[in-house]
């Protein structure tokens, strides 16, 4: 399952100077869903890195930030998860 569209939408609106922090928070939130097996880890990482690059962040910065945020979120999985499928 692909990362949450709502989370990626919020991330896409991050202003200059806040983008890395927003990417980290999004990675943390989605990492909680990955740990709960509601999202696929590889698809989530790929989606977050792409979103970060679309904001103007460099690839290495995105990779590090996503890895850190995802790891933190996976250490605190959400207990119950209800993920609605995205419309086609």
Secondary structure, 3 states (H helix, E strand, C coil): CCCCHHHHHHHHCCCCCCHHHHHHHHHHHHHHHHHCCCCCHHHHHHHHHHHHHHCCCCHHHHHHHHHHHHHHHHCCCCCCCCCCCCCC
